[in-house]
Amino acid sequence: PYEVAKLQLLNGPHSALAYLGYLAGHELISDVMQSPDFAAYARILMSREISPVTAEPDGMAHAGYIEELLHRFENASLGHRTWQIAMDGSQKLPQRLLNTIRSQLKCSGPIAGLSLAVAAWIRYVIGRDEAGQPIDVRDPLVESFRGISANTPEDAQDLVLRFVGLQQVFGTDLASDRRFTSTLAGQFRLLVDKGAAGAVHDYVTSCGSQ
């Protein structure tokens, strides 16, 4: 249970901040956390979408752990680079984000913030940032990513479905879950239309509190 709590409460938001932060032009996680919207996103993601479906190990209260993690993410001396954390996402997403989404889907819980992180991963591995500059994507499935993005129309729904069809990442269940795929496509479309900073702002605003 301690390992699962770390993967979902620490590593999951860390990856989310890495993909969204990189797309928004930030080099370090601590730089991302300087934005009130991104800091609020991390807090809401952990408290609203991750904590309720993550077992609380003995002696490890989620509320206190979340505060520790937020301070850690803000710590500039750690020098955690968004690009480095974004590496090998196809190997990390299942444990860090997708299993939490599965748990929320089972109980009809909220998945908008988690889906925004997955949408940011898709946007990232397509290989172009918001300014149109190439991204040096490091991942074992990079050739698959290139094939999908090169041969799929610019429609968000089609592109998302092609990526979710990567069974090595998403298994066989998530591609057939209409709530997940429609939420993911909506968040991907929002990223394209408003950029990462705008999408994060919309999420925080929709949750009603920072």
Z-matrix of the N, CA and C atoms (Angstrom, degrees):
N
C 1 1.463
C 2 1.528 1 114.04
N 3 1.326 2 117.86 1 -30.68
C 4 1.461 3 120.27 2 177.70
C 5 1.533 4 110.21 3 -68.03
N 6 1.318 5 116.19 4 -39.86
C 7 1.469 6 119.95 5 179.42
C 8 1.523 7 110.69 6 -66.10
N 9 1.333 8 116.76 7 -42.32
C 10 1.460 9 120.23 8 178.85
C 11 1.525 10 110.38 9 -63.93
N 12 1.318 11 117.52 10 -42.82
C 13 1.462 12 120.94 11 178.75
C 14 1.523 13 111.09 12 -60.65
N 15 1.331 14 116.24 13 -40.69
C 16 1.469 15 119.69 14 178.37
C 17 1.521 16 110.55 15 -66.05
N 18 1.331 17 117.34 16 -46.62
C 19 1.460 18 120.34 17 -178.50
C 20 1.521 19 111.74 18 -60.43
N 21 1.325 20 116.71 19 -40.82
C 22 1.459 21 119.51 20 -172.95
C 23 1.521 22 112.46 21 -88.19
N 24 1.327 23 118.36 22 -39.81
C 25 1.461 24 120.39 23 -176.10
C 26 1.524 25 113.11 24 -88.93
N 27 1.317 26 118.20 25 -30.86
C 28 1.467 27 120.74 26 178.82
C 29 1.533 28 111.03 27 -97.55
N 30 1.322 29 116.20 28 -60.98
C 31 1.460 30 119.77 29 -173.48
C 32 1.531 31 112.94 30 -67.61
N 33 1.334 32 117.22 31 -35.53
C 34 1.458 33 119.58 32 179.66
C 35 1.516 34 112.61 33 -60.83
N 36 1.335 35 118.70 34 -56.89
C 37 1.463 36 120.10 35 176.59
C 38 1.527 37 113.41 36 -62.03
N 39 1.330 38 117.12 37 -33.06
C 40 1.469 39 120.37 38 177.65
C 41 1.530 40 109.90 39 -59.76
N 42 1.331 41 116.32 40 -46.20
C 43 1.466 42 119.99 41 177.47
C 44 1.521 43 111.23 42 -65.71
N 45 1.327 44 117.10 43 -41.49
C 46 1.464 45 120.76 44 179.12
C 47 1.524 46 110.59 45 -58.48
N 48 1.329 47 116.54 46 -46.61
C 49 1.461 48 120.65 47 178.90
C 50 1.524 49 111.74 48 -66.13
N 51 1.330 50 116.49 49 -32.26
C 52 1.469 51 119.98 50 179.66
C 53 1.527 52 111.08 51 -66.27
N 54 1.332 53 117.91 52 -49.44
C 55 1.462 54 120.36 53 -177.72
C 56 1.519 55 111.83 54 -68.87
N 57 1.314 56 116.27 55 -48.72
C 58 1.465 57 119.15 56 179.82
C 59 1.524 58 110.92 57 -66.53
N 60 1.327 59 116.41 58 -40.95
C 61 1.458 60 120.33 59 -179.56
C 62 1.510 61 112.79 60 -65.41
N 63 1.337 62 116.48 61 -42.43
C 64 1.461 63 119.37 62 177.63
C 65 1.525 64 110.51 63 -60.52
N 66 1.325 65 116.50 64 -46.51
C 67 1.456 66 120.20 65 179.88
C 68 1.527 67 112.00 66 -60.50
N 69 1.327 68 116.28 67 -32.02
C 70 1.465 69 120.91 68 179.53
C 71 1.519 70 112.65 69 -83.24
N 72 1.351 71 117.06 70 -1.79
C 73 1.455 72 120.57 71 174.45
C 74 1.511 73 116.02 72 96.23
N 75 1.328 74 117.73 73 17.34
C 76 1.464 75 120.87 74 -178.72
C 77 1.522 76 110.88 75 -97.83
N 78 1.318 77 116.20 76 137.99
C 79 1.468 78 121.06 77 -178.95
C 80 1.514 79 112.18 78 -86.41
N 81 1.331 80 117.82 79 -37.32
C 82 1.455 81 122.41 80 -174.89
C 83 1.529 82 110.67 81 -118.11
N 84 1.328 83 116.03 82 150.58
C 85 1.462 84 120.46 83 175.40
C 86 1.527 85 110.22 84 -59.79
N 87 1.313 86 117.32 85 -38.77
C 88 1.469 87 119.99 86 178.84
C 89 1.525 88 111.16 87 -63.03
N 90 1.332 89 117.77 88 -32.53
C 91 1.465 90 120.73 89 175.34
C 92 1.530 91 110.14 90 -66.58
N 93 1.322 92 116.38 91 -41.69
C 94 1.468 93 120.85 92 178.57
C 95 1.520 94 109.97 93 -58.16
N 96 1.328 95 115.99 94 -42.79
C 97 1.462 96 121.37 95 -175.78
C 98 1.521 97 113.16 96 -72.20
N 99 1.335 98 118.08 97 -9.63
C 100 1.460 99 120.58 98 174.57
C 101 1.518 100 111.42 99 -70.74
N 102 1.318 101 116.81 100 -20.72
C 103 1.462 102 121.09 101 177.04
C 104 1.526 103 109.71 102 -80.08
N 105 1.327 104 118.61 103 124.30
C 106 1.469 105 119.97 104 178.87
C 107 1.524 106 112.71 105 -57.28
N 108 1.336 107 117.20 106 -36.02
C 109 1.463 108 119.58 107 179.57
C 110 1.520 109 111.74 108 -66.56
N 111 1.324 110 117.44 109 -44.02
C 112 1.466 111 120.19 110 -179.62
C 113 1.530 112 110.83 111 -67.99
N 114 1.327 113 117.20 112 -38.77
C 115 1.465 114 120.02 113 177.15
C 116 1.525 115 110.50 114 -63.30
N 117 1.341 116 116.36 115 -41.12
C 118 1.465 117 120.20 116 177.81
C 119 1.517 118 110.89 117 -66.97
N 120 1.328 119 116.53 118 -38.36
C 121 1.473 120 120.64 119 177.39
C 122 1.525 121 110.26 120 -58.24
N 123 1.334 122 117.10 121 -47.48
C 124 1.465 123 120.61 122 -179.09
C 125 1.523 124 110.94 123 -60.62
N 126 1.335 125 116.68 124 -44.14
C 127 1.465 126 120.42 125 -179.07
C 128 1.532 127 111.03 126 -64.39
N 129 1.326 128 116.80 127 -47.34
C 130 1.460 129 120.80 128 -178.04
C 131 1.531 130 110.51 129 -65.62
N 132 1.328 131 116.14 130 -41.59
C 133 1.463 132 120.17 131 179.98
C 134 1.524 133 110.69 132 -57.77
N 135 1.330 134 115.92 133 -46.29
C 136 1.457 135 119.79 134 -177.85
C 137 1.526 136 112.05 135 -69.94
N 138 1.333 137 117.05 136 -45.32
C 139 1.460 138 120.10 137 -173.47
C 140 1.520 139 113.23 138 -79.29
N 141 1.343 140 117.32 139 -32.65
C 142 1.467 141 120.52 140 -173.18
C 143 1.525 142 113.56 141 -97.03
N 144 1.339 143 116.79 142 -36.47
C 145 1.460 144 119.25 143 -172.41
C 146 1.522 145 114.36 144 -110.36
N 147 1.326 146 117.95 145 -26.42
C 148 1.467 147 120.18 146 -175.96
C 149 1.521 148 111.94 147 -100.63
N 150 1.321 149 116.98 148 -52.66
C 151 1.466 150 120.81 149 -175.68
C 152 1.530 151 114.18 150 -55.47
N 153 1.341 152 119.47 151 -43.41
C 154 1.471 153 118.57 152 -176.39
C 155 1.521 154 115.10 153 -62.37
N 156 1.331 155 118.01 154 -21.88
C 157 1.465 156 120.17 155 -178.40
C 158 1.533 157 111.59 156 -114.89
N 159 1.332 158 116.53 157 16.74
C 160 1.462 159 122.01 158 177.40
C 161 1.516 160 109.02 159 -115.90
N 162 1.325 161 116.53 160 125.48
C 163 1.462 162 120.43 161 -179.17
C 164 1.524 163 110.38 162 -60.34
N 165 1.328 164 115.58 163 141.09
C 166 1.461 165 121.61 164 179.71
C 167 1.523 166 108.93 165 -97.75
N 168 1.344 167 117.14 166 105.53
C 169 1.469 168 118.94 167 -178.41
C 170 1.520 169 111.86 168 -64.99
N 171 1.323 170 115.90 169 158.12
C 172 1.467 171 120.78 170 177.65
C 173 1.526 172 109.97 171 -57.24
N 174 1.328 173 115.29 172 132.11
C 175 1.452 174 120.19 173 176.52
C 176 1.512 175 114.56 174 76.51
N 177 1.324 176 118.11 175 11.55
C 178 1.461 177 120.93 176 -177.23
C 179 1.532 178 108.32 177 -134.56
N 180 1.317 179 116.20 178 79.59
C 181 1.457 180 120.99 179 -179.70
C 182 1.522 181 109.80 180 -69.54
N 183 1.317 182 116.46 181 129.66
C 184 1.459 183 120.11 182 -177.00
C 185 1.524 184 113.15 183 -59.14
N 186 1.323 185 117.27 184 -40.94
C 187 1.462 186 120.30 185 -175.81
C 188 1.528 187 111.06 186 -58.70
N 189 1.322 188 116.63 187 -47.08
C 190 1.458 189 120.28 188 178.74
C 191 1.526 190 112.13 189 -67.48
N 192 1.323 191 116.34 190 -39.07
C 193 1.467 192 121.13 191 179.86
C 194 1.524 193 110.39 192 -63.65
N 195 1.318 194 117.12 193 -40.85
C 196 1.466 195 120.66 194 178.98
C 197 1.532 196 110.55 195 -61.33
N 198 1.318 197 117.15 196 -42.80
C 199 1.473 198 119.85 197 178.40
C 200 1.525 199 110.74 198 -62.96
N 201 1.326 200 117.46 199 -41.15
C 202 1.466 201 121.03 200 177.42
C 203 1.524 202 111.09 201 -61.09
N 204 1.329 203 115.68 202 -41.97
C 205 1.466 204 119.71 203 -178.87
C 206 1.523 205 111.98 204 -67.13
N 207 1.314 206 117.39 205 -40.29
C 208 1.460 207 119.98 206 178.31
C 209 1.524 208 110.74 207 -61.13
N 210 1.333 209 116.81 208 -41.53
C 211 1.471 210 120.12 209 176.79
C 212 1.532 211 110.49 210 -65.05
N 213 1.305 212 115.88 211 -38.39
C 214 1.471 213 119.46 212 178.80
C 215 1.528 214 110.54 213 -63.90
N 216 1.318 215 117.69 214 -44.82
C 217 1.460 216 120.79 215 179.95
C 218 1.530 217 111.69 216 -62.25
N 219 1.335 218 116.53 217 -30.07
C 220 1.468 219 120.97 218 -179.50
C 221 1.524 220 113.00 219 -80.34
N 222 1.317 221 117.49 220 -11.72
C 223 1.468 222 122.29 221 -172.19
C 224 1.529 223 111.10 222 -75.86
N 225 1.325 224 116.21 223 104.96
C 226 1.470 225 121.05 224 -177.31
C 227 1.520 226 112.45 225 -67.39
N 228 1.334 227 117.72 226 -24.96
C 229 1.470 228 120.17 227 -177.40
C 230 1.522 229 112.05 228 -67.93
N 231 1.336 230 118.46 229 -18.15
C 232 1.464 231 120.64 230 178.87
C 233 1.532 232 111.26 231 -74.06
N 234 1.304 233 117.61 232 -27.43
C 235 1.469 234 121.40 233 175.42
C 236 1.514 235 114.66 234 62.62
N 237 1.314 236 118.23 235 32.74
C 238 1.468 237 121.22 236 -179.16
C 239 1.530 238 110.15 237 -73.02
N 240 1.334 239 116.35 238 114.01
C 241 1.463 240 121.67 239 -177.41
C 242 1.529 241 110.53 240 -84.77
N 243 1.312 242 115.87 241 134.60
C 244 1.464 243 119.76 242 179.30
C 245 1.523 244 111.01 243 -59.39
N 246 1.314 245 117.78 244 -42.39
C 247 1.471 246 121.25 245 -178.16
C 248 1.529 247 110.79 246 -62.22
N 249 1.317 248 116.97 247 -39.67
C 250 1.464 249 120.19 248 -178.38
C 251 1.525 250 111.16 249 -69.25
N 252 1.326 251 116.88 250 -42.57
C 253 1.462 252 120.19 251 179.11
C 254 1.521 253 110.45 252 -66.41
N 255 1.330 254 116.95 253 -29.13
C 256 1.463 255 121.75 254 -178.45
C 257 1.529 256 113.24 255 -73.59
N 258 1.314 257 118.02 256 -12.24
C 259 1.467 258 120.93 257 -179.57
C 260 1.531 259 111.80 258 -61.79
N 261 1.318 260 115.61 259 148.25
C 262 1.468 261 122.58 260 170.91
C 263 1.525 262 112.78 261 56.17
N 264 1.321 263 116.16 262 36.79
C 265 1.459 264 120.09 263 -177.34
C 266 1.517 265 113.91 264 -60.98
N 267 1.324 266 117.09 265 -31.26
C 268 1.469 267 119.00 266 -179.97
C 269 1.520 268 111.64 267 -62.35
N 270 1.330 269 116.66 268 -26.20
C 271 1.460 270 121.22 269 179.15
C 272 1.529 271 112.31 270 -87.07
N 273 1.330 272 116.58 271 -19.77
C 274 1.463 273 121.39 272 -172.94
C 275 1.530 274 113.47 273 -100.40
N 276 1.338 275 116.71 274 -32.91
C 277 1.462 276 119.77 275 -172.85
C 278 1.527 277 114.73 276 -56.68
N 279 1.330 278 118.95 277 -42.91
C 280 1.470 279 117.76 278 -177.07
C 281 1.533 280 113.12 279 -55.52
N 282 1.321 281 118.22 280 -48.77
C 283 1.457 282 121.11 281 -177.27
C 284 1.526 283 112.10 282 -76.81
N 285 1.334 284 116.55 283 -34.01
C 286 1.467 285 119.78 284 -172.21
C 287 1.528 286 113.60 285 -85.14
N 288 1.348 287 117.53 286 -34.36
C 289 1.459 288 120.25 287 -174.16
C 290 1.523 289 114.16 288 -130.39
N 291 1.321 290 117.42 289 -43.39
C 292 1.464 291 119.76 290 -170.55
C 293 1.520 292 113.01 291 -70.33
N 294 1.323 293 117.68 292 -35.93
C 295 1.467 294 118.89 293 178.14
C 296 1.532 295 110.84 294 -66.59
N 297 1.320 296 117.03 295 -33.58
C 298 1.462 297 120.19 296 175.60
C 299 1.518 298 110.21 297 -66.67
N 300 1.333 299 116.79 298 -41.48
C 301 1.467 300 120.36 299 176.21
C 302 1.525 301 110.07 300 -60.00
N 303 1.311 302 117.37 301 -42.73
C 304 1.474 303 120.42 302 178.89
C 305 1.528 304 110.38 303 -58.99
N 306 1.313 305 116.48 304 -43.00
C 307 1.460 306 120.06 305 -179.54
C 308 1.523 307 111.09 306 -64.12
N 309 1.324 308 117.03 307 -40.70
C 310 1.463 309 120.11 308 178.97
C 311 1.527 310 111.45 309 -69.09
N 312 1.314 311 117.27 310 -36.63
C 313 1.461 312 119.76 311 178.14
C 314 1.523 313 111.33 312 -63.06
N 315 1.321 314 116.58 313 -36.46
C 316 1.467 315 120.54 314 -179.15
C 317 1.522 316 111.88 315 -64.20
N 318 1.333 317 116.82 316 -31.19
C 319 1.461 318 120.06 317 -178.27
C 320 1.521 319 112.14 318 -109.72
N 321 1.339 320 116.30 319 15.18
C 322 1.471 321 122.48 320 179.51
C 323 1.527 322 111.73 321 56.34
N 324 1.328 323 115.70 322 36.96
C 325 1.461 324 121.24 323 -179.63
C 326 1.511 325 112.28 324 -88.40
N 327 1.343 326 117.12 325 178.12
C 328 1.468 327 121.98 326 -176.55
C 329 1.525 328 112.37 327 -72.31
N 330 1.336 329 116.11 328 138.82
C 331 1.472 330 120.96 329 179.32
C 332 1.524 331 112.35 330 -134.71
N 333 1.332 332 118.39 331 7.77
C 334 1.469 333 120.04 332 -173.94
C 335 1.524 334 112.22 333 -63.24
N 336 1.338 335 117.64 334 -44.46
C 337 1.462 336 120.28 335 -179.26
C 338 1.511 337 112.68 336 -69.08
N 339 1.321 338 116.89 337 -40.53
C 340 1.460 339 121.16 338 176.29
C 341 1.519 340 110.69 339 -64.15
N 342 1.327 341 116.49 340 -41.94
C 343 1.462 342 120.63 341 179.74
C 344 1.528 343 111.06 342 -66.37
N 345 1.330 344 116.83 343 -34.02
C 346 1.462 345 119.82 344 176.35
C 347 1.525 346 110.33 345 -62.26
N 348 1.337 347 116.77 346 -39.07
C 349 1.467 348 120.08 347 177.82
C 350 1.523 349 111.22 348 -64.99
N 351 1.324 350 117.37 349 -41.78
C 352 1.469 351 120.90 350 178.74
C 353 1.524 352 110.19 351 -66.96
N 354 1.327 353 117.07 352 -39.75
C 355 1.463 354 120.72 353 176.81
C 356 1.527 355 110.72 354 -61.83
N 357 1.336 356 116.61 355 -37.88
C 358 1.462 357 120.54 356 177.40
C 359 1.522 358 110.82 357 -65.38
N 360 1.332 359 116.17 358 -37.73
C 361 1.471 360 119.08 359 175.40
C 362 1.534 361 110.48 360 -60.90
N 363 1.319 362 117.38 361 -45.83
C 364 1.467 363 120.49 362 178.52
C 365 1.522 364 110.20 363 -60.13
N 366 1.322 365 116.56 364 -47.35
C 367 1.473 366 120.72 365 178.97
C 368 1.517 367 110.39 366 -58.86
N 369 1.328 368 116.73 367 -40.21
C 370 1.461 369 121.71 368 -179.15
C 371 1.528 370 111.08 369 -65.57
N 372 1.342 371 117.74 370 -49.36
C 373 1.467 372 119.91 371 -173.05
C 374 1.526 373 112.37 372 -75.03
N 375 1.316 374 118.14 373 -12.15
C 376 1.465 375 119.22 374 170.94
C 377 1.521 376 110.02 375 -62.66
N 378 1.345 377 116.09 376 -27.77
C 379 1.457 378 120.27 377 168.66
C 380 1.507 379 117.31 378 100.47
N 381 1.336 380 118.16 379 14.22
C 382 1.457 381 121.74 380 175.60
C 383 1.519 382 109.27 381 -133.84
N 384 1.336 383 116.19 382 132.87
C 385 1.460 384 118.07 383 178.83
C 386 1.526 385 110.16 384 -83.11
N 387 1.315 386 116.97 385 -175.28
C 388 1.455 387 120.88 386 -174.51
C 389 1.519 388 113.01 387 -68.75
N 390 1.324 389 116.01 388 -18.68
C 391 1.467 390 120.64 389 175.99
C 392 1.522 391 111.90 390 -92.26
N 393 1.336 392 116.70 391 2.95
C 394 1.457 393 120.33 392 -179.43
C 395 1.513 394 114.71 393 83.77
N 396 1.319 395 116.63 394 7.01
C 397 1.460 396 120.80 395 -179.65
C 398 1.528 397 110.51 396 -84.25
N 399 1.343 398 117.56 397 146.19
C 400 1.471 399 119.76 398 -179.06
C 401 1.522 400 112.19 399 -66.32
N 402 1.329 401 115.26 400 144.24
C 403 1.464 402 122.39 401 175.35
C 404 1.523 403 108.08 402 -105.86
N 405 1.308 404 116.39 403 133.14
C 406 1.461 405 121.56 404 176.53
C 407 1.529 406 108.44 405 -80.23
N 408 1.332 407 116.11 406 85.30
C 409 1.460 408 121.66 407 -176.26
C 410 1.523 409 109.41 408 -79.65
N 411 1.316 410 116.54 409 122.70
C 412 1.461 411 122.14 410 177.45
C 413 1.533 412 108.06 411 -111.62
N 414 1.313 413 116.07 412 109.50
C 415 1.462 414 120.20 413 -176.91
C 416 1.522 415 108.70 414 -164.87
N 417 1.349 416 118.20 415 143.03
C 418 1.466 417 120.34 416 178.04
C 419 1.527 418 113.60 417 -59.70
N 420 1.333 419 117.48 418 -23.32
C 421 1.466 420 120.88 419 -177.57
C 422 1.523 421 112.66 420 -102.84
N 423 1.315 422 117.11 421 21.05
C 424 1.467 423 119.50 422 -174.00
C 425 1.528 424 112.48 423 -59.39
N 426 1.334 425 118.01 424 -35.36
C 427 1.463 426 119.81 425 179.10
C 428 1.523 427 111.06 426 -67.87
N 429 1.314 428 117.60 427 -35.93
C 430 1.464 429 120.78 428 175.31
C 431 1.517 430 110.59 429 -64.63
N 432 1.330 431 117.28 430 -40.84
C 433 1.457 432 120.80 431 178.18
C 434 1.531 433 110.67 432 -60.31
N 435 1.319 434 115.95 433 -44.13
C 436 1.460 435 120.09 434 -178.87
C 437 1.525 436 111.32 435 -64.17
N 438 1.345 437 115.42 436 -39.62
C 439 1.458 438 119.36 437 179.07
C 440 1.513 439 112.09 438 -64.28
N 441 1.330 440 116.35 439 -41.64
C 442 1.465 441 120.10 440 179.74
C 443 1.518 442 110.81 441 -65.62
N 444 1.330 443 117.00 442 -49.17
C 445 1.461 444 119.83 443 -175.07
C 446 1.513 445 112.39 444 -70.52
N 447 1.333 446 117.16 445 -26.97
C 448 1.471 447 119.78 446 -179.75
C 449 1.516 448 112.25 447 -80.27
N 450 1.318 449 117.78 448 -26.94
C 451 1.461 450 121.12 449 -172.68
C 452 1.521 451 114.17 450 -112.04
N 453 1.331 452 117.06 451 12.16
C 454 1.456 453 121.02 452 -178.53
C 455 1.520 454 109.08 453 -116.89
N 456 1.321 455 118.31 454 134.70
C 457 1.464 456 120.46 455 176.39
C 458 1.522 457 111.54 456 -57.95
N 459 1.321 458 116.64 457 163.18
C 460 1.456 459 122.10 458 -176.14
C 461 1.528 460 113.40 459 -73.80
N 462 1.310 461 118.25 460 12.01
C 463 1.453 462 121.34 461 178.86
C 464 1.522 463 109.92 462 -77.06
N 465 1.340 464 116.19 463 129.41
C 466 1.465 465 120.19 464 -174.75
C 467 1.522 466 112.03 465 -61.00
N 468 1.326 467 117.37 466 -41.99
C 469 1.455 468 120.57 467 -177.08
C 470 1.523 469 111.20 468 -63.41
N 471 1.335 470 117.12 469 -46.51
C 472 1.463 471 120.74 470 179.92
C 473 1.523 472 111.32 471 -63.31
N 474 1.332 473 116.34 472 -43.67
C 475 1.464 474 120.43 473 -178.16
C 476 1.524 475 110.73 474 -64.15
N 477 1.313 476 116.29 475 -44.93
C 478 1.460 477 120.56 476 179.88
C 479 1.524 478 111.00 477 -62.82
N 480 1.322 479 116.77 478 -43.16
C 481 1.462 480 119.55 479 -179.97
C 482 1.527 481 111.78 480 -63.44
N 483 1.314 482 116.97 481 -36.18
C 484 1.468 483 119.42 482 177.40
C 485 1.531 484 110.80 483 -65.29
N 486 1.321 485 116.81 484 -41.84
C 487 1.463 486 119.56 485 178.68
C 488 1.527 487 111.44 486 -68.47
N 489 1.321 488 117.20 487 -42.60
C 490 1.464 489 120.39 488 179.74
C 491 1.521 490 110.70 489 -65.31
N 492 1.319 491 116.45 490 -20.77
C 493 1.458 492 120.53 491 176.36
C 494 1.517 493 113.84 492 -72.80
N 495 1.327 494 118.17 493 -6.01
C 496 1.467 495 120.98 494 175.65
C 497 1.530 496 108.74 495 -74.03
N 498 1.323 497 115.75 496 97.17
C 499 1.461 498 119.97 497 -174.37
C 500 1.521 499 112.52 498 -64.88
N 501 1.351 500 116.99 499 -25.71
C 502 1.464 501 119.56 500 178.63
C 503 1.524 502 111.00 501 -62.46
N 504 1.327 503 116.24 502 -25.01
C 505 1.462 504 121.51 503 -178.17
C 506 1.528 505 111.26 504 -103.16
N 507 1.331 506 116.61 505 -50.74
C 508 1.460 507 121.67 506 -169.60
C 509 1.524 508 114.19 507 -101.03
N 510 1.321 509 117.80 508 -2.02
C 511 1.451 510 119.74 509 -176.18
C 512 1.520 511 110.39 510 67.81
N 513 1.317 512 116.58 511 -155.48
C 514 1.463 513 120.36 512 -178.74
C 515 1.529 514 112.62 513 -109.94
N 516 1.317 515 116.90 514 -9.20
C 517 1.465 516 120.02 515 -173.60
C 518 1.519 517 114.51 516 -87.89
N 519 1.335 518 117.48 517 -39.56
C 520 1.452 519 119.37 518 -172.15
C 521 1.521 520 113.02 519 -69.90
N 522 1.323 521 117.43 520 -30.34
C 523 1.467 522 120.00 521 179.91
C 524 1.519 523 112.00 522 -64.10
N 525 1.314 524 117.56 523 -25.56
C 526 1.466 525 121.03 524 -178.36
C 527 1.523 526 112.85 525 -97.83
N 528 1.322 527 117.33 526 1.54
C 529 1.459 528 120.78 527 179.19
C 530 1.531 529 108.64 528 -91.13
N 531 1.323 530 116.32 529 106.28
C 532 1.468 531 120.49 530 -173.03
C 533 1.524 532 112.19 531 -65.28
N 534 1.320 533 116.18 532 -34.82
C 535 1.465 534 117.74 533 179.07
C 536 1.529 535 110.68 534 -63.44
N 537 1.320 536 115.95 535 -43.94
C 538 1.463 537 119.18 536 179.45
C 539 1.520 538 111.68 537 -65.10
N 540 1.329 539 118.01 538 -50.07
C 541 1.462 540 120.10 539 -175.62
C 542 1.524 541 111.82 540 -65.12
N 543 1.326 542 117.82 541 -37.29
C 544 1.462 543 118.96 542 179.49
C 545 1.526 544 111.17 543 -71.17
N 546 1.347 545 117.17 544 -38.77
C 547 1.467 546 120.49 545 176.75
C 548 1.514 547 110.46 546 -64.60
N 549 1.321 548 116.23 547 -43.73
C 550 1.462 549 120.95 548 -179.91
C 551 1.524 550 111.23 549 -63.30
N 552 1.328 551 117.23 550 -44.06
C 553 1.466 552 120.49 551 178.75
C 554 1.523 553 110.86 552 -62.97
N 555 1.334 554 116.71 553 -39.46
C 556 1.457 555 119.88 554 177.78
C 557 1.515 556 112.43 555 -64.05
N 558 1.314 557 117.15 556 -40.84
C 559 1.462 558 120.74 557 178.94
C 560 1.526 559 111.51 558 -70.38
N 561 1.330 560 116.38 559 -35.69
C 562 1.463 561 119.05 560 176.33
C 563 1.526 562 110.17 561 -65.12
N 564 1.316 563 116.74 562 -43.16
C 565 1.475 564 121.20 563 178.78
C 566 1.525 565 110.15 564 -61.61
N 567 1.326 566 116.73 565 -39.30
C 568 1.459 567 121.29 566 178.20
C 569 1.527 568 111.05 567 -63.88
N 570 1.323 569 117.00 568 -40.52
C 571 1.466 570 120.76 569 177.00
C 572 1.524 571 111.38 570 -61.25
N 573 1.315 572 116.26 571 -41.83
C 574 1.464 573 120.27 572 -179.95
C 575 1.528 574 110.28 573 -66.99
N 576 1.325 575 116.46 574 -42.19
C 577 1.466 576 120.70 575 -175.24
C 578 1.523 577 113.32 576 -76.29
N 579 1.340 578 117.33 577 -39.04
C 580 1.458 579 120.31 578 -171.82
C 581 1.522 580 114.63 579 -115.93
N 582 1.333 581 117.43 580 -8.59
C 583 1.447 582 120.08 581 -175.17
C 584 1.519 583 111.41 582 79.49
N 585 1.329 584 115.66 583 168.28
C 586 1.461 585 120.38 584 -175.46
C 587 1.530 586 111.69 585 -63.21
N 588 1.321 587 117.17 586 -44.96
C 589 1.464 588 119.94 587 -178.69
C 590 1.529 589 110.79 588 -62.29
N 591 1.320 590 116.74 589 -42.39
C 592 1.459 591 120.45 590 179.01
C 593 1.513 592 112.47 591 -66.05
N 594 1.329 593 116.92 592 -40.07
C 595 1.464 594 121.09 593 179.46
C 596 1.525 595 110.92 594 -66.05
N 597 1.322 596 116.92 595 -41.25
C 598 1.459 597 120.91 596 178.13
C 599 1.532 598 110.08 597 -64.56
N 600 1.315 599 116.20 598 -42.10
C 601 1.468 600 119.80 599 178.31
C 602 1.533 601 110.28 600 -60.16
N 603 1.320 602 116.82 601 -43.84
C 604 1.469 603 120.17 602 179.20
C 605 1.530 604 111.42 603 -61.91
N 606 1.332 605 116.00 604 -40.52
C 607 1.470 606 119.44 605 179.34
C 608 1.520 607 110.93 606 -63.40
N 609 1.332 608 116.13 607 -48.67
C 610 1.471 609 120.57 608 -178.63
C 611 1.525 610 109.51 609 -61.38
N 612 1.316 611 117.49 610 -43.04
C 613 1.457 612 121.17 611 -179.76
C 614 1.522 613 110.98 612 -63.86
N 615 1.340 614 116.35 613 -40.60
C 616 1.456 615 119.99 614 -179.04
C 617 1.524 616 112.38 615 -65.79
N 618 1.338 617 116.51 616 -26.05
C 619 1.463 618 120.37 617 178.94
C 620 1.523 619 111.80 618 -81.71
N 621 1.326 620 115.96 619 -9.89
C 622 1.460 621 120.04 620 169.75
C 623 1.506 622 116.73 621 84.84
N 624 1.366 623 116.47 622 -2.19
C 625 1.468 624 116.69 623 -178.19
C 626 1.510 625 109.80 624 -161.34
N 627 1.297 626 116.25 625 146.69
C 628 1.459 627 121.91 626 171.49
C 629 1.524 628 110.18 627 -105.32
